[in-house]
Amino acid sequence: MDHGDTARFEIVTDRKKQAHDIMAEVMVSLEEKGYNPINQLVGYFLSGDPTYITNHKGARGVIRRMERDDLLAVIISHYVESLE
């Protein structure tokens, strides 16, 4: 690949559903334990440290079912689509 070219990254529809389910489950667990889900998720996405995610109801394992970059890509694409 020529390093001057832009690489393409595409999200498969099944990955969107998987990401939605993961995020919904993790958000509930974080809220039930009294955490601010946004703050905790930002910490996780920026650092990669899974301890930002509670282990309540296995949420730490749930969020690891999908790579961080894949989850983030789905979240960003959803946000961008909502702007249109």
mmCIF file of the N, C-alpha and C atoms, coordinates in Angstrom:
data_MODEL
# 
_entry.id   MODEL 
# 
loop_
_atom_site.group_PDB 
_atom_site.id 
_atom_site.type_symbol 
_atom_site.label_atom_id 
_atom_site.label_alt_id 
_atom_site.label_comp_id 
_atom_site.label_asym_id 
_atom_site.label_entity_id 
_atom_site.label_seq_id 
_atom_site.pdbx_PDB_ins_code 
_atom_site.Cartn_x 
_atom_site.Cartn_y 
_atom_site.Cartn_z 
_atom_site.occupancy 
_atom_site.B_iso_or_equiv 
_atom_site.pdbx_formal_charge 
_atom_site.auth_seq_id 
_atom_site.auth_comp_id 
_atom_site.auth_asym_id 
_atom_site.auth_atom_id 
_atom_site.pdbx_PDB_model_num 
ATOM 1   N N  . MET A 1 1  ? 0.835   -1.170 0.000  1.00 0.00 ? 1  MET A N  1 
ATOM 2   C CA . MET A 1 1  ? 0.000   0.000  0.000  1.00 0.00 ? 1  MET A CA 1 
ATOM 3   C C  . MET A 1 1  ? 0.887   1.243  0.000  1.00 0.00 ? 1  MET A C  1 
ATOM 4   N N  . ASP A 1 2  ? 0.538   2.202  -0.818 1.00 0.00 ? 2  ASP A N  1 
ATOM 5   C CA . ASP A 1 2  ? 1.210   3.487  -0.841 1.00 0.00 ? 2  ASP A CA 1 
ATOM 6   C C  . ASP A 1 2  ? 0.788   4.259  0.409  1.00 0.00 ? 2  ASP A C  1 
ATOM 7   N N  . HIS A 1 3  ? 1.738   4.719  1.198  1.00 0.00 ? 3  HIS A N  1 
ATOM 8   C CA . HIS A 1 3  ? 1.407   5.391  2.453  1.00 0.00 ? 3  HIS A CA 1 
ATOM 9   C C  . HIS A 1 3  ? 0.736   6.742  2.238  1.00 0.00 ? 3  HIS A C  1 
ATOM 10  N N  . GLY A 1 4  ? 0.674   7.213  0.990  1.00 0.00 ? 4  GLY A N  1 
ATOM 11  C CA . GLY A 1 4  ? -0.029  8.448  0.693  1.00 0.00 ? 4  GLY A CA 1 
ATOM 12  C C  . GLY A 1 4  ? -1.517  8.223  0.499  1.00 0.00 ? 4  GLY A C  1 
ATOM 13  N N  . ASP A 1 5  ? -1.923  6.959  0.310  1.00 0.00 ? 5  ASP A N  1 
ATOM 14  C CA . ASP A 1 5  ? -3.331  6.634  0.120  1.00 0.00 ? 5  ASP A CA 1 
ATOM 15  C C  . ASP A 1 5  ? -4.048  6.583  1.469  1.00 0.00 ? 5  ASP A C  1 
ATOM 16  N N  . THR A 1 6  ? -5.323  6.852  1.417  1.00 0.00 ? 6  THR A N  1 
ATOM 17  C CA . THR A 1 6  ? -6.143  6.759  2.615  1.00 0.00 ? 6  THR A CA 1 
ATOM 18  C C  . THR A 1 6  ? -6.705  5.356  2.716  1.00 0.00 ? 6  THR A C  1 
ATOM 19  N N  . ALA A 1 7  ? -6.515  4.726  3.856  1.00 0.00 ? 7  ALA A N  1 
ATOM 20  C CA . ALA A 1 7  ? -7.044  3.382  4.072  1.00 0.00 ? 7  ALA A CA 1 
ATOM 21  C C  . ALA A 1 7  ? -8.541  3.468  4.323  1.00 0.00 ? 7  ALA A C  1 
ATOM 22  N N  . ARG A 1 8  ? -9.269  2.461  3.853  1.00 0.00 ? 8  ARG A N  1 
ATOM 23  C CA . ARG A 1 8  ? -10.718 2.419  4.079  1.00 0.00 ? 8  ARG A CA 1 
ATOM 24  C C  . ARG A 1 8  ? -11.022 1.480  5.238  1.00 0.00 ? 8  ARG A C  1 
ATOM 25  N N  . PHE A 1 9  ? -11.982 1.898  6.044  1.00 0.00 ? 9  PHE A N  1 
ATOM 26  C CA . PHE A 1 9  ? -12.424 1.080  7.173  1.00 0.00 ? 9  PHE A CA 1 
ATOM 27  C C  . PHE A 1 9  ? -13.938 1.015  7.077  1.00 0.00 ? 9  PHE A C  1 
ATOM 28  N N  . GLU A 1 10 ? -14.497 -0.203 6.999  1.00 0.00 ? 10 GLU A N  1 
ATOM 29  C CA . GLU A 1 10 ? -15.937 -0.354 6.878  1.00 0.00 ? 10 GLU A CA 1 
ATOM 30  C C  . GLU A 1 10 ? -16.485 -1.184 8.032  1.00 0.00 ? 10 GLU A C  1 
ATOM 31  N N  . ILE A 1 11 ? -17.660 -0.808 8.485  1.00 0.00 ? 11 ILE A N  1 
ATOM 32  C CA . ILE A 1 11 ? -18.303 -1.493 9.592  1.00 0.00 ? 11 ILE A CA 1 
ATOM 33  C C  . ILE A 1 11 ? -19.420 -2.373 9.038  1.00 0.00 ? 11 ILE A C  1 
ATOM 34  N N  . VAL A 1 12 ? -19.413 -3.627 9.410  1.00 0.00 ? 12 VAL A N  1 
ATOM 35  C CA . VAL A 1 12 ? -20.446 -4.563 9.000  1.00 0.00 ? 12 VAL A CA 1 
ATOM 36  C C  . VAL A 1 12 ? -21.659 -4.380 9.910  1.00 0.00 ? 12 VAL A C  1 
ATOM 37  N N  . THR A 1 13 ? -22.862 -4.521 9.345  1.00 0.00 ? 13 THR A N  1 
ATOM 38  C CA . THR A 1 13 ? -24.097 -4.310 10.101 1.00 0.00 ? 13 THR A CA 1 
ATOM 39  C C  . THR A 1 13 ? -24.165 -5.165 11.360 1.00 0.00 ? 13 THR A C  1 
ATOM 40  N N  . ASP A 1 14 ? -23.731 -6.416 11.295 1.00 0.00 ? 14 ASP A N  1 
ATOM 41  C CA . ASP A 1 14 ? -23.753 -7.275 12.482 1.00 0.00 ? 14 ASP A CA 1 
ATOM 42  C C  . ASP A 1 14 ? -22.903 -6.691 13.607 1.00 0.00 ? 14 ASP A C  1 
ATOM 43  N N  . ARG A 1 15 ? -21.832 -6.041 13.249 1.00 0.00 ? 15 ARG A N  1 
ATOM 44  C CA . ARG A 1 15 ? -20.965 -5.428 14.254 1.00 0.00 ? 15 ARG A CA 1 
ATOM 45  C C  . ARG A 1 15 ? -21.697 -4.273 14.946 1.00 0.00 ? 15 ARG A C  1 
ATOM 46  N N  . LYS A 1 16 ? -22.550 -3.569 14.204 1.00 0.00 ? 16 LYS A N  1 
ATOM 47  C CA . LYS A 1 16 ? -23.318 -2.479 14.812 1.00 0.00 ? 16 LYS A CA 1 
ATOM 48  C C  . LYS A 1 16 ? -24.261 -3.032 15.882 1.00 0.00 ? 16 LYS A C  1 
ATOM 49  N N  . LYS A 1 17 ? -24.930 -4.114 15.571 1.00 0.00 ? 17 LYS A N  1 
ATOM 50  C CA . LYS A 1 17 ? -25.853 -4.741 16.526 1.00 0.00 ? 17 LYS A CA 1 
ATOM 51  C C  . LYS A 1 17 ? -25.071 -5.242 17.743 1.00 0.00 ? 17 LYS A C  1 
ATOM 52  N N  . GLN A 1 18 ? -23.939 -5.888 17.496 1.00 0.00 ? 18 GLN A N  1 
ATOM 53  C CA . GLN A 1 18 ? -23.116 -6.395 18.585 1.00 0.00 ? 18 GLN A CA 1 
ATOM 54  C C  . GLN A 1 18 ? -22.641 -5.244 19.474 1.00 0.00 ? 18 GLN A C  1 
ATOM 55  N N  . ALA A 1 19 ? -22.185 -4.161 18.857 1.00 0.00 ? 19 ALA A N  1 
ATOM 56  C CA . ALA A 1 19 ? -21.709 -3.008 19.626 1.00 0.00 ? 19 ALA A CA 1 
ATOM 57  C C  . ALA A 1 19 ? -22.847 -2.399 20.442 1.00 0.00 ? 19 ALA A C  1 
ATOM 58  N N  . HIS A 1 20 ? -24.022 -2.297 19.842 1.00 0.00 ? 20 HIS A N  1 
ATOM 59  C CA . HIS A 1 20 ? -25.185 -1.753 20.554 1.00 0.00 ? 20 HIS A CA 1 
ATOM 60  C C  . HIS A 1 20 ? -25.485 -2.584 21.797 1.00 0.00 ? 20 HIS A C  1 
ATOM 61  N N  . ASP A 1 21 ? -25.525 -3.892 21.630 1.00 0.00 ? 21 ASP A N  1 
ATOM 62  C CA . ASP A 1 21 ? -25.835 -4.781 22.746 1.00 0.00 ? 21 ASP A CA 1 
ATOM 63  C C  . ASP A 1 21 ? -24.786 -4.683 23.851 1.00 0.00 ? 21 ASP A C  1 
ATOM 64  N N  . ILE A 1 22 ? -23.521 -4.633 23.460 1.00 0.00 ? 22 ILE A N  1 
ATOM 65  C CA . ILE A 1 22 ? -22.434 -4.511 24.424 1.00 0.00 ? 22 ILE A CA 1 
ATOM 66  C C  . ILE A 1 22 ? -22.545 -3.208 25.200 1.00 0.00 ? 22 ILE A C  1 
ATOM 67  N N  . MET A 1 23 ? -22.704 -2.109 24.474 1.00 0.00 ? 23 MET A N  1 
ATOM 68  C CA . MET A 1 23 ? -22.756 -0.802 25.120 1.00 0.00 ? 23 MET A CA 1 
ATOM 69  C C  . MET A 1 23 ? -23.964 -0.690 26.043 1.00 0.00 ? 23 MET A C  1 
ATOM 70  N N  . ALA A 1 24 ? -25.110 -1.203 25.622 1.00 0.00 ? 24 ALA A N  1 
ATOM 71  C CA . ALA A 1 24 ? -26.310 -1.138 26.452 1.00 0.00 ? 24 ALA A CA 1 
ATOM 72  C C  . ALA A 1 24 ? -26.104 -1.905 27.758 1.00 0.00 ? 24 ALA A C  1 
ATOM 73  N N  . GLU A 1 25 ? -25.533 -3.081 27.666 1.00 0.00 ? 25 GLU A N  1 
ATOM 74  C CA . GLU A 1 25 ? -25.305 -3.914 28.850 1.00 0.00 ? 25 GLU A CA 1 
ATOM 75  C C  . GLU A 1 25 ? -24.297 -3.264 29.805 1.00 0.00 ? 25 GLU A C  1 
ATOM 76  N N  . VAL A 1 26 ? -23.223 -2.735 29.244 1.00 0.00 ? 26 VAL A N  1 
ATOM 77  C CA . VAL A 1 26 ? -22.185 -2.097 30.062 1.00 0.00 ? 26 VAL A CA 1 
ATOM 78  C C  . VAL A 1 26 ? -22.715 -0.830 30.717 1.00 0.00 ? 26 VAL A C  1 
ATOM 79  N N  . MET A 1 27 ? -23.479 -0.042 29.975 1.00 0.00 ? 27 MET A N  1 
ATOM 80  C CA . MET A 1 27 ? -24.044 1.203  30.529 1.00 0.00 ? 27 MET A CA 1 
ATOM 81  C C  . MET A 1 27 ? -24.931 0.899  31.733 1.00 0.00 ? 27 MET A C  1 
ATOM 82  N N  . VAL A 1 28 ? -25.780 -0.119 31.625 1.00 0.00 ? 28 VAL A N  1 
ATOM 83  C CA . VAL A 1 28 ? -26.664 -0.489 32.734 1.00 0.00 ? 28 VAL A CA 1 
ATOM 84  C C  . VAL A 1 28 ? -25.836 -0.886 33.958 1.00 0.00 ? 28 VAL A C  1 
ATOM 85  N N  . SER A 1 29 ? -24.822 -1.687 33.745 1.00 0.00 ? 29 SER A N  1 
ATOM 86  C CA . SER A 1 29 ? -23.977 -2.128 34.866 1.00 0.00 ? 29 SER A CA 1 
ATOM 87  C C  . SER A 1 29 ? -23.284 -0.959 35.538 1.00 0.00 ? 29 SER A C  1 
ATOM 88  N N  . LEU A 1 30 ? -22.765 -0.043 34.743 1.00 0.00 ? 30 LEU A N  1 
ATOM 89  C CA . LEU A 1 30 ? -22.089 1.131  35.306 1.00 0.00 ? 30 LEU A CA 1 
ATOM 90  C C  . LEU A 1 30 ? -23.066 1.987  36.104 1.00 0.00 ? 30 LEU A C  1 
ATOM 91  N N  . GLU A 1 31 ? -24.260 2.207  35.550 1.00 0.00 ? 31 GLU A N  1 
ATOM 92  C CA . GLU A 1 31 ? -25.263 3.015  36.247 1.00 0.00 ? 31 GLU A CA 1 
ATOM 93  C C  . GLU A 1 31 ? -25.707 2.345  37.542 1.00 0.00 ? 31 GLU A C  1 
ATOM 94  N N  . GLU A 1 32 ? -25.912 1.030  37.512 1.00 0.00 ? 32 GLU A N  1 
ATOM 95  C CA . GLU A 1 32 ? -26.332 0.307  38.713 1.00 0.00 ? 32 GLU A CA 1 
ATOM 96  C C  . GLU A 1 32 ? -25.309 0.423  39.841 1.00 0.00 ? 32 GLU A C  1 
ATOM 97  N N  . LYS A 1 33 ? -24.045 0.525  39.490 1.00 0.00 ? 33 LYS A N  1 
ATOM 98  C CA . LYS A 1 33 ? -22.993 0.654  40.506 1.00 0.00 ? 33 LYS A CA 1 
ATOM 99  C C  . LYS A 1 33 ? -22.729 2.116  40.888 1.00 0.00 ? 33 LYS A C  1 
ATOM 100 N N  . GLY A 1 34 ? -23.486 3.043  40.283 1.00 0.00 ? 34 GLY A N  1 
ATOM 101 C CA . GLY A 1 34 ? -23.373 4.454  40.651 1.00 0.00 ? 34 GLY A CA 1 
ATOM 102 C C  . GLY A 1 34 ? -22.302 5.232  39.912 1.00 0.00 ? 34 GLY A C  1 
ATOM 103 N N  . TYR A 1 35 ? -21.758 4.661  38.857 1.00 0.00 ? 35 TYR A N  1 
ATOM 104 C CA . TYR A 1 35 ? -20.738 5.356  38.073 1.00 0.00 ? 35 TYR A CA 1 
ATOM 105 C C  . TYR A 1 35 ? -21.386 6.213  36.982 1.00 0.00 ? 35 TYR A C  1 
ATOM 106 N N  . ASN A 1 36 ? -20.675 7.250  36.570 1.00 0.00 ? 36 ASN A N  1 
ATOM 107 C CA . ASN A 1 36 ? -21.090 8.018  35.398 1.00 0.00 ? 36 ASN A CA 1 
ATOM 108 C C  . ASN A 1 36 ? -20.593 7.235  34.183 1.00 0.00 ? 36 ASN A C  1 
ATOM 109 N N  . PRO A 1 37 ? -21.501 6.633  33.406 1.00 0.00 ? 37 PRO A N  1 
ATOM 110 C CA . PRO A 1 37 ? -21.083 5.772  32.299 1.00 0.00 ? 37 PRO A CA 1 
ATOM 111 C C  . PRO A 1 37 ? -20.217 6.483  31.260 1.00 0.00 ? 37 PRO A C  1 
ATOM 112 N N  . ILE A 1 38 ? -20.521 7.731  30.981 1.00 0.00 ? 38 ILE A N  1 
ATOM 113 C CA . ILE A 1 38 ? -19.742 8.473  29.973 1.00 0.00 ? 38 ILE A CA 1 
ATOM 114 C C  . ILE A 1 38 ? -18.300 8.622  30.441 1.00 0.00 ? 38 ILE A C  1 
ATOM 115 N N  . ASN A 1 39 ? -18.114 9.068  31.667 1.00 0.00 ? 39 ASN A N  1 
ATOM 116 C CA . ASN A 1 39 ? -16.753 9.247  32.183 1.00 0.00 ? 39 ASN A CA 1 
ATOM 117 C C  . ASN A 1 39 ? -15.971 7.935  32.174 1.00 0.00 ? 39 ASN A C  1 
ATOM 118 N N  . GLN A 1 40 ? -16.617 6.865  32.617 1.00 0.00 ? 40 GLN A N  1 
ATOM 119 C CA . GLN A 1 40 ? -15.938 5.575  32.691 1.00 0.00 ? 40 GLN A CA 1 
ATOM 120 C C  . GLN A 1 40 ? -15.584 5.056  31.299 1.00 0.00 ? 40 GLN A C  1 
ATOM 121 N N  . LEU A 1 41 ? -16.500 5.207  30.355 1.00 0.00 ? 41 LEU A N  1 
ATOM 122 C CA . LEU A 1 41 ? -16.241 4.736  28.991 1.00 0.00 ? 41 LEU A CA 1 
ATOM 123 C C  . LEU A 1 41 ? -15.147 5.548  28.310 1.00 0.00 ? 41 LEU A C  1 
ATOM 124 N N  . VAL A 1 42 ? -15.144 6.853  28.527 1.00 0.00 ? 42 VAL A N  1 
ATOM 125 C CA . VAL A 1 42 ? -14.072 7.681  27.963 1.00 0.00 ? 42 VAL A CA 1 
ATOM 126 C C  . VAL A 1 42 ? -12.730 7.224  28.526 1.00 0.00 ? 42 VAL A C  1 
ATOM 127 N N  . GLY A 1 43 ? -12.668 6.987  29.823 1.00 0.00 ? 43 GLY A N  1 
ATOM 128 C CA . GLY A 1 43 ? -11.432 6.497  30.429 1.00 0.00 ? 43 GLY A CA 1 
ATOM 129 C C  . GLY A 1 43 ? -10.995 5.185  29.804 1.00 0.00 ? 43 GLY A C  1 
ATOM 130 N N  . TYR A 1 44 ? -11.936 4.288  29.594 1.00 0.00 ? 44 TYR A N  1 
ATOM 131 C CA . TYR A 1 44 ? -11.620 2.992  28.983 1.00 0.00 ? 44 TYR A CA 1 
ATOM 132 C C  . TYR A 1 44 ? -11.134 3.163  27.544 1.00 0.00 ? 44 TYR A C  1 
ATOM 133 N N  . PHE A 1 45 ? -11.864 3.940  26.757 1.00 0.00 ? 45 PHE A N  1 
ATOM 134 C CA . PHE A 1 45 ? -11.478 4.091  25.350 1.00 0.00 ? 45 PHE A CA 1 
ATOM 135 C C  . PHE A 1 45 ? -10.137 4.794  25.188 1.00 0.00 ? 45 PHE A C  1 
ATOM 136 N N  . LEU A 1 46 ? -9.858  5.774  26.021 1.00 0.00 ? 46 LEU A N  1 
ATOM 137 C CA . LEU A 1 46 ? -8.582  6.494  25.905 1.00 0.00 ? 46 LEU A CA 1 
ATOM 138 C C  . LEU A 1 46 ? -7.394  5.679  26.398 1.00 0.00 ? 46 LEU A C  1 
ATOM 139 N N  . SER A 1 47 ? -7.589  4.945  27.471 1.00 0.00 ? 47 SER A N  1 
ATOM 140 C CA . SER A 1 47 ? -6.453  4.255  28.081 1.00 0.00 ? 47 SER A CA 1 
ATOM 141 C C  . SER A 1 47 ? -6.340  2.776  27.703 1.00 0.00 ? 47 SER A C  1 
ATOM 142 N N  . GLY A 1 48 ? -7.478  2.162  27.391 1.00 0.00 ? 48 GLY A N  1 
ATOM 143 C CA . GLY A 1 48 ? -7.479  0.721  27.157 1.00 0.00 ? 48 GLY A CA 1 
ATOM 144 C C  . GLY A 1 48 ? -7.489  -0.075 28.447 1.00 0.00 ? 48 GLY A C  1 
ATOM 145 N N  . ASP A 1 49 ? -7.567  0.610  29.574 1.00 0.00 ? 49 ASP A N  1 
ATOM 146 C CA . ASP A 1 49 ? -7.547  -0.042 30.875 1.00 0.00 ? 49 ASP A CA 1 
ATOM 147 C C  . ASP A 1 49 ? -8.948  -0.534 31.230 1.00 0.00 ? 49 ASP A C  1 
ATOM 148 N N  . PRO A 1 50 ? -9.163  -1.844 31.277 1.00 0.00 ? 50 PRO A N  1 
ATOM 149 C CA . PRO A 1 50 ? -10.507 -2.373 31.543 1.00 0.00 ? 50 PRO A CA 1 
ATOM 150 C C  . PRO A 1 50 ? -11.010 -2.109 32.957 1.00 0.00 ? 50 PRO A C  1 
ATOM 151 N N  . THR A 1 51 ? -10.142 -1.656 33.861 1.00 0.00 ? 51 THR A N  1 
ATOM 152 C CA . THR A 1 51 ? -10.615 -1.385 35.222 1.00 0.00 ? 51 THR A CA 1 
ATOM 153 C C  . THR A 1 51 ? -11.522 -0.157 35.282 1.00 0.00 ? 51 THR A C  1 
ATOM 154 N N  . TYR A 1 52 ? -11.617 0.606  34.211 1.00 0.00 ? 52 TYR A N  1 
ATOM 155 C CA . TYR A 1 52 ? -12.597 1.696  34.150 1.00 0.00 ? 52 TYR A CA 1 
ATOM 156 C C  . TYR A 1 52 ? -14.019 1.146  34.065 1.00 0.00 ? 52 TYR A C  1 
ATOM 157 N N  . ILE A 1 53 ? -14.149 -0.117 33.710 1.00 0.00 ? 53 ILE A N  1 
ATOM 158 C CA . ILE A 1 53 ? -15.445 -0.759 33.579 1.00 0.00 ? 53 ILE A CA 1 
ATOM 159 C C  . ILE A 1 53 ? -15.656 -1.676 34.781 1.00 0.00 ? 53 ILE A C  1 
ATOM 160 N N  . THR A 1 54 ? -16.783 -1.526 35.441 1.00 0.00 ? 54 THR A N  1 
ATOM 161 C CA . THR A 1 54 ? -17.093 -2.355 36.598 1.00 0.00 ? 54 THR A CA 1 
ATOM 162 C C  . THR A 1 54 ? -17.179 -3.831 36.199 1.00 0.00 ? 54 THR A C  1 
ATOM 163 N N  . ASN A 1 55 ? -16.927 -4.677 37.162 1.00 0.00 ? 55 ASN A N  1 
ATOM 164 C CA . ASN A 1 55 ? -17.072 -6.105 36.920 1.00 0.00 ? 55 ASN A CA 1 
ATOM 165 C C  . ASN A 1 55 ? -18.492 -6.570 37.269 1.00 0.00 ? 55 ASN A C  1 
ATOM 166 N N  . HIS A 1 56 ? -19.314 -5.638 37.734 1.00 0.00 ? 56 HIS A N  1 
ATOM 167 C CA . HIS A 1 56 ? -20.707 -5.920 38.077 1.00 0.00 ? 56 HIS A CA 1 
ATOM 168 C C  . HIS A 1 56 ? -21.421 -6.546 36.879 1.00 0.00 ? 56 HIS A C  1 
ATOM 169 N N  . LYS A 1 57 ? -22.064 -7.665 37.099 1.00 0.00 ? 57 LYS A N  1 
ATOM 170 C CA . LYS A 1 57 ? -22.775 -8.413 36.056 1.00 0.00 ? 57 LYS A CA 1 
ATOM 171 C C  . LYS A 1 57 ? -21.864 -8.802 34.888 1.00 0.00 ? 57 LYS A C  1 
ATOM 172 N N  . GLY A 1 58 ? -20.562 -8.879 35.149 1.00 0.00 ? 58 GLY A N  1 
ATOM 173 C CA . GLY A 1 58 ? -19.619 -9.298 34.118 1.00 0.00 ? 58 GLY A CA 1 
ATOM 174 C C  . GLY A 1 58 ? -19.362 -8.261 33.035 1.00 0.00 ? 58 GLY A C  1 
ATOM 175 N N  . ALA A 1 59 ? -19.649 -6.984 33.334 1.00 0.00 ? 59 ALA A N  1 
ATOM 176 C CA . ALA A 1 59 ? -19.533 -5.924 32.322 1.00 0.00 ? 59 ALA A CA 1 
ATOM 177 C C  . ALA A 1 59 ? -18.121 -5.790 31.748 1.00 0.00 ? 59 ALA A C  1 
ATOM 178 N N  . ARG A 1 60 ? -17.117 -6.026 32.576 1.00 0.00 ? 60 ARG A N  1 
ATOM 179 C CA . ARG A 1 60 ? -15.737 -5.923 32.097 1.00 0.00 ? 60 ARG A CA 1 
ATOM 180 C C  . ARG A 1 60 ? -15.468 -6.966 31.014 1.00 0.00 ? 60 ARG A C  1 
ATOM 181 N N  . GLY A 1 61 ? -15.976 -8.143 31.187 1.00 0.00 ? 61 GLY A N  1 
ATOM 182 C CA . GLY A 1 61 ? -15.843 -9.184 30.174 1.00 0.00 ? 61 GLY A CA 1 
ATOM 183 C C  . GLY A 1 61 ? -16.680 -8.891 28.944 1.00 0.00 ? 61 GLY A C  1 
ATOM 184 N N  . VAL A 1 62 ? -17.846 -8.308 29.170 1.00 0.00 ? 62 VAL A N  1 
ATOM 185 C CA . VAL A 1 62 ? -18.751 -7.980 28.059 1.00 0.00 ? 62 VAL A CA 1 
ATOM 186 C C  . VAL A 1 62 ? -18.088 -6.976 27.114 1.00 0.00 ? 62 VAL A C  1 
ATOM 187 N N  . ILE A 1 63 ? -17.507 -5.921 27.675 1.00 0.00 ? 63 ILE A N  1 
ATOM 188 C CA . ILE A 1 63 ? -16.937 -4.883 26.817 1.00 0.00 ? 63 ILE A CA 1 
ATOM 189 C C  . ILE A 1 63 ? -15.722 -5.398 26.038 1.00 0.00 ? 63 ILE A C  1 
ATOM 190 N N  . ARG A 1 64 ? -15.092 -6.450 26.557 1.00 0.00 ? 64 ARG A N  1 
ATOM 191 C CA . ARG A 1 64 ? -13.925 -7.006 25.873 1.00 0.00 ? 64 ARG A CA 1 
ATOM 192 C C  . ARG A 1 64 ? -14.306 -7.974 24.752 1.00 0.00 ? 64 ARG A C  1 
ATOM 193 N N  . ARG A 1 65 ? -15.602 -8.212 24.553 1.00 0.00 ? 65 ARG A N  1 
ATOM 194 C CA . ARG A 1 65 ? -16.045 -9.087 23.463 1.00 0.00 ? 65 ARG A CA 1 
ATOM 195 C C  . ARG A 1 65 ? -15.773 -8.479 22.092 1.00 0.00 ? 65 ARG A C  1 
ATOM 196 N N  . MET A 1 66 ? -15.538 -7.178 22.077 1.00 0.00 ? 66 MET A N  1 
ATOM 197 C CA . MET A 1 66 ? -15.293 -6.467 20.822 1.00 0.00 ? 66 MET A CA 1 
ATOM 198 C C  . MET A 1 66 ? -14.097 -5.551 21.027 1.00 0.00 ? 66 MET A C  1 
ATOM 199 N N  . GLU A 1 67 ? -13.253 -5.433 20.033 1.00 0.00 ? 67 GLU A N  1 
ATOM 200 C CA . GLU A 1 67 ? -12.077 -4.563 20.129 1.00 0.00 ? 67 GLU A CA 1 
ATOM 201 C C  . GLU A 1 67 ? -12.509 -3.115 20.346 1.00 0.00 ? 67 GLU A C  1 
ATOM 202 N N  . ARG A 1 68 ? -11.712 -2.391 21.123 1.00 0.00 ? 68 ARG A N  1 
ATOM 203 C CA . ARG A 1 68 ? -12.025 -0.979 21.406 1.00 0.00 ? 68 ARG A CA 1 
ATOM 204 C C  . ARG A 1 68 ? -12.190 -0.168 20.141 1.00 0.00 ? 68 ARG A C  1 
ATOM 205 N N  . ASP A 1 69 ? -11.299 -0.355 19.165 1.00 0.00 ? 69 ASP A N  1 
ATOM 206 C CA . ASP A 1 69 ? -11.389 0.457  17.948 1.00 0.00 ? 69 ASP A CA 1 
ATOM 207 C C  . ASP A 1 69 ? -12.666 0.146  17.166 1.00 0.00 ? 69 ASP A C  1 
ATOM 208 N N  . ASP A 1 70 ? -13.115 -1.106 17.201 1.00 0.00 ? 70 ASP A N  1 
ATOM 209 C CA . ASP A 1 70 ? -14.368 -1.458 16.525 1.00 0.00 ? 70 ASP A CA 1 
ATOM 210 C C  . ASP A 1 70 ? -15.565 -0.813 17.232 1.00 0.00 ? 70 ASP A C  1 
ATOM 211 N N  . LEU A 1 71 ? -15.571 -0.885 18.554 1.00 0.00 ? 71 LEU A N  1 
ATOM 212 C CA . LEU A 1 71 ? -16.649 -0.245 19.318 1.00 0.00 ? 71 LEU A CA 1 
ATOM 213 C C  . LEU A 1 71 ? -16.679 1.257  19.065 1.00 0.00 ? 71 LEU A C  1 
ATOM 214 N N  . LEU A 1 72 ? -15.529 1.866  19.120 1.00 0.00 ? 72 LEU A N  1 
ATOM 215 C CA . LEU A 1 72 ? -15.437 3.310  18.914 1.00 0.00 ? 72 LEU A CA 1 
ATOM 216 C C  . LEU A 1 72 ? -15.881 3.701  17.505 1.00 0.00 ? 72 LEU A C  1 
ATOM 217 N N  . ALA A 1 73 ? -15.531 2.905  16.520 1.00 0.00 ? 73 ALA A N  1 
ATOM 218 C CA . ALA A 1 73 ? -15.949 3.184  15.141 1.00 0.00 ? 73 ALA A CA 1 
ATOM 219 C C  . ALA A 1 73 ? -17.463 3.159  15.016 1.00 0.00 ? 73 ALA A C  1 
ATOM 220 N N  . VAL A 1 74 ? -18.103 2.203  15.663 1.00 0.00 ? 74 VAL A N  1 
ATOM 221 C CA . VAL A 1 74 ? -19.565 2.119  15.615 1.00 0.00 ? 74 VAL A CA 1 
ATOM 222 C C  . VAL A 1 74 ? -20.188 3.329  16.314 1.00 0.00 ? 74 VAL A C  1 
ATOM 223 N N  . ILE A 1 75 ? -19.658 3.689  17.464 1.00 0.00 ? 75 ILE A N  1 
ATOM 224 C CA . ILE A 1 75 ? -20.186 4.828  18.219 1.00 0.00 ? 75 ILE A CA 1 
ATOM 225 C C  . ILE A 1 75 ? -20.054 6.117  17.409 1.00 0.00 ? 75 ILE A C  1 
ATOM 226 N N  . ILE A 1 76 ? -18.886 6.329  16.825 1.00 0.00 ? 76 ILE A N  1 
ATOM 227 C CA . ILE A 1 76 ? -18.664 7.549  16.047 1.00 0.00 ? 76 ILE A CA 1 
ATOM 228 C C  . ILE A 1 76 ? -19.546 7.572  14.805 1.00 0.00 ? 76 ILE A C  1 
ATOM 229 N N  . SER A 1 77 ? -19.669 6.438  14.121 1.00 0.00 ? 77 SER A N  1 
ATOM 230 C CA . SER A 1 77 ? -20.506 6.410  12.917 1.00 0.00 ? 77 SER A CA 1 
ATOM 231 C C  . SER A 1 77 ? -21.960 6.697  13.269 1.00 0.00 ? 77 SER A C  1 
ATOM 232 N N  . HIS A 1 78 ? -22.427 6.181  14.401 1.00 0.00 ? 78 HIS A N  1 
ATOM 233 C CA . HIS A 1 78 ? -23.796 6.456  14.837 1.00 0.00 ? 78 HIS A CA 1 
ATOM 234 C C  . HIS A 1 78 ? -23.982 7.956  15.110 1.00 0.00 ? 78 HIS A C  1 
ATOM 235 N N  . TYR A 1 79 ? -23.003 8.552  15.768 1.00 0.00 ? 79 TYR A N  1 
ATOM 236 C CA . TYR A 1 79 ? -23.070 9.984  16.063 1.00 0.00 ? 79 TYR A CA 1 
ATOM 237 C C  . TYR A 1 79 ? -23.079 10.804 14.772 1.00 0.00 ? 79 TYR A C  1 
ATOM 238 N N  . VAL A 1 80 ? -22.200 10.470 13.860 1.00 0.00 ? 80 VAL A N  1 
ATOM 239 C CA . VAL A 1 80 ? -22.123 11.220 12.594 1.00 0.00 ? 80 VAL A CA 1 
ATOM 240 C C  . VAL A 1 80 ? -23.421 11.080 11.801 1.00 0.00 ? 80 VAL A C  1 
ATOM 241 N N  . GLU A 1 81 ? -23.982 9.860  11.771 1.00 0.00 ? 81 GLU A N  1 
ATOM 242 C CA . GLU A 1 81 ? -25.252 9.658  11.077 1.00 0.00 ? 81 GLU A CA 1 
ATOM 243 C C  . GLU A 1 81 ? -26.369 10.498 11.700 1.00 0.00 ? 81 GLU A C  1 
ATOM 244 N N  . SER A 1 82 ? -26.331 10.707 13.005 1.00 0.00 ? 82 SER A N  1 
ATOM 245 C CA . SER A 1 82 ? -27.364 11.495 13.674 1.00 0.00 ? 82 SER A CA 1 
ATOM 246 C C  . SER A 1 82 ? -27.257 12.978 13.326 1.00 0.00 ? 82 SER A C  1 
ATOM 247 N N  . LEU A 1 83 ? -26.106 13.407 12.831 1.00 0.00 ? 83 LEU A N  1 
ATOM 248 C CA . LEU A 1 83 ? -25.915 14.811 12.463 1.00 0.00 ? 83 LEU A CA 1 
ATOM 249 C C  . LEU A 1 83 ? -26.501 15.135 11.090 1.00 0.00 ? 83 LEU A C  1 
ATOM 250 N N  . GLU A 1 84 ? -26.661 14.098 10.294 1.00 0.00 ? 84 GLU A N  1 
ATOM 251 C CA . GLU A 1 84 ? -27.104 14.306 8.913  1.00 0.00 ? 84 GLU A CA 1 
ATOM 252 C C  . GLU A 1 84 ? -28.591 14.524 8.821  1.00 0.00 ? 84 GLU A C  1 
# 
